[in-house]
Amino acid sequence: MKALEFHRNLPRFAAARIAGSLAPGGGAGVGPLRLADVHQPAPPGTNWVRVRPRLAGICGSDLATVNGRSARYFEPLVSFPFIPGHEVVGNLDDETRVVLEPVLGCVSRNLSPTCNPCADGRLGNCEHTTFGDLEPGIQTGSCHDTGGGWATAFWAHSSQLHPVPDDLSDEAAVIVEPAACGVHAAIMASVPDDGTVVVLGSGTLGLLTLAALRAHTTPRTILTTARYPEQRQQANALGADIVTAPDEVRRAVRRMTGSRAVSQPGTQTQSATRNGNVDRLSGGVDVVVDCVGSSESLTDAMAITKPRGRIVLVGMPATISLELTPLWHRELELVGAYTYGTEVLADGTRTRTFDLAFDLVRHFDLGSLVSATYPLNRYREAIAHASSAGSRGAVKIAFDLRDEKERYRP
């Protein structure tokens, strides 16, 4: 079968980091990612089925890996060589169309009894990601035994698969997995009724989280940051009340909340600025959802969240440098939001995140966020496009395997 394989090769990984810093997606040409003809191994166990991808998305964590910027934290949680790709809509051998829920928990690892998080439906918090019948891997797309969506076939446990309704296009279906991340983040945000929220970032994850906040919370105001004109248009269409440039977010929050600017001694409080923005605020918003995950975004988040407010980290960070005094002094709550599983809604109902994600994608017509698709053999172009999506007026880039003519073999 044809696949994009990522090998453990430290010199190439270092080269990818350098190339990725010089040009968007530059790591794809010199790094450990290679297009190859490989033999699909036997299924990892019982209740595993072959999936033939139709569309497979390229997400931020994929780009961090390809461009040599993934955190070393993940080293014991993956197994090489692996095939990336966890945002997938595909066909089973009987042509049933399915969406993949990629997290590899205790059930897919054939572990019994399951750990407490898996038993509670919190698959992303599985305590056994390096144990059981599978090689290490927190999800499909990072585990050698399963393969991934950037290939003409991979293995999935039956518990990972969700049938796609006939009324959803492939483009809509491939958005379901990242939409589930947005839903989980919106519910974890615990936004108070009539509260104030800031969403930092209007890439795919930021836009999907914005839509989920509109669907599952009742804030008074949602402010979103967007760097590019197309992102601003998308954010407005998905329900943002205010859209501002990232470097203006503190000033915008000051106006929105009536907070005061806090200046250094000897400066004018009303005009204290840093790179054209207020230094920090006396108050702030109830909740900030950081869909960027950089030093700058987290610093902004701590500056604009009111004392005892909540910051939800959705964008995947790497090694960053932070001044954490505001977290301590303002008694802020910083929580991570990784993947999905089962959600507890405001009325106490327990619902699978993917069920909510299907509804969200349908309600907001989120398949329209798929901006461009590429065949596997143009992976360098695809990675470059995804790495500069915002500046090129794009949102989600995906691999299109629907026209692959190769015969699939076990």
Secondary structure, 3 states (H helix, E strand, C coil): CEEEEECCCHHHHHHHHHHHHHCCCCHHHHCCEEEEECCCCCCCCCCEEEEEEEEEECCHHHHHHHCCCCCHHHHHHCCCCECCCCCEEEECCCCCEEEECCECCCCCCCCCCCCHHHHCCCHHHCCCCCCCCCCCCCECCCCCCCCCCCECCEEEEHHHEEECCCCCCHHHHHCHHHHHHHHHHHHHCCCCCCCEEEEECCCHHHHHHHHHHHHHCCCCEEEEECCCHHHHHHHHHCCCCEEECHHHHHHHHHHHHCCCEECCCCCCHHHCCECCECCEECCCEEEEEECCCCHHHHHHHHHHEEEEEEEEECCCCCCCCCCCHHHHHCCCEEEECCCCCEEECCCCCEEEHHHHHHHHHHHHCHHHHEEEEECHHHHHHHHHHHHCCHHHCCCEEEEECCCCCCCCCC
